[in-house]
Amino acid sequence: MKDRLPSVVALILLIGLVIGTWWAADYAQRAVPIDPPRRVTHEPDHWASQFVLIRGDEHGMAINRLEGDYLEHFPDDDSYEIQQAHAIGQRPDSPLTIASSDTAVMDEDGARITMTGNAHVHRKEDAENRPLDVKSDVLILLPDEDVVYTDHPALVVHGKSTMNGTGMRYDNKTQQLQVYSATDVKISGQDTQERRSRSSDRTEKQP
């Protein structure tokens, strides 16, 4: 019995140490306040004034430029809201386009820019086409696809021809323009003659 007494005492002390450690850990956990998970709300987490954002292609060449007076980033949907926005598409294989609006929202990792309030897209004149202007309350740009479209009423001015309609889509790569539900269309005879002349020139140049 005397031989077992030290072992019993050591076991009791060990059990007491385990219980004491567990109680201390539990007490410390309850005593220290733990912050609840942060609620992500639609509030800006950073901002910038008089900013310029540039996106390049796989060769590092600048193809899209976005600038404005003021920018805010919202972490809940990873979007950017911009005041007095200007977006410039400058792909080497497409006509230069310039878009502007009172406000704009860039989301989908920069793949979409929704321009609202006096939204205007201007495509510069090139060797093949007259200048193109599109005006609407809302215009949506897809910079990666080089496309602009809207489901809202829009005024399209192509050279001296004008088209009023609800909904339009313009692909700057193919230079194809679609106007949906056109209510007022005025086609200039001069534009038609120039298109025929340019088409004839291209045919004559073919071997």
C-alpha positions, 0 to 999 in steps of 0.5 A, a space after each residue: 500500500 505504501 508503494 502505491 501511495 506515491 503513484 496515487 498522489 501523482 495521478 490525483 495531481 495530474 487529474 487536477 492539473 488537467 482539470 485546472 488547465 481546461 477551466 483556465 482555458 474556458 475562462 479565458 475564452 469566455 472572458 476575452 470578447 470575440 468580434 463577430 464576423 464583419 458584415 460586408 455592406 455596400 460601403 466604399 473601402 477605398 477611393 481615388 480622385 482624378 484617376 486613370 486605369 489602363 488595361 493591356 492585351 497579352 503583349 502589354 499594349 494598352 487597349 482600354 483606358 478608363 478615367 474620371 473625376 472620382 472613383 469608389 470601390 465597393 467590396 461586397 460586389 467588387 464594383 467601382 462607381 465613377 463620376 464623370 467617366 470617360 472610357 477609351 477603346 484603342 485597339 490597333 485593329 479597330 476604330 478608336 472609340 470614346 465613351 462618356 457619361 455622368 456616372 459609371 459602374 465597372 464590375 465583373 472584373 472590368 469586363 462590363 462598364 455601365 454608363 448612365 446619365 448623358 451616356 455617349 459613345 463616339 467612334 472616330 471616322 476611318 477609311 471604311 466608315 463615317 463617324 458613329 455617335 450613340 446617345 442614350 440614358 444607359 449604355 453598356 460597354 464590354 471592353 474585352 469584346 469591343 461591344 456597346 449595347 443598350 435596351 433603352 431608347 437610343 439615338 444613333 447618328 452614322 455620318 449624316 444618317 440618323 436612327 431613333 430606336 429602343 435597343 441597339 448593339 454595336 460591335 466595333 471589331 466587325 463594325 456591325 450596327 443593330 438598332 431594334 424597334 426603330 421609330 425614326 430612320 433618316 438615311 442620307 443619300 450621300 452616305 449611301 453613295 459613299 458606301 457604294 463608292 468604297 465598296 467598289 474601290 475594294 472590289 477593284 483592288 482585289 486581284 
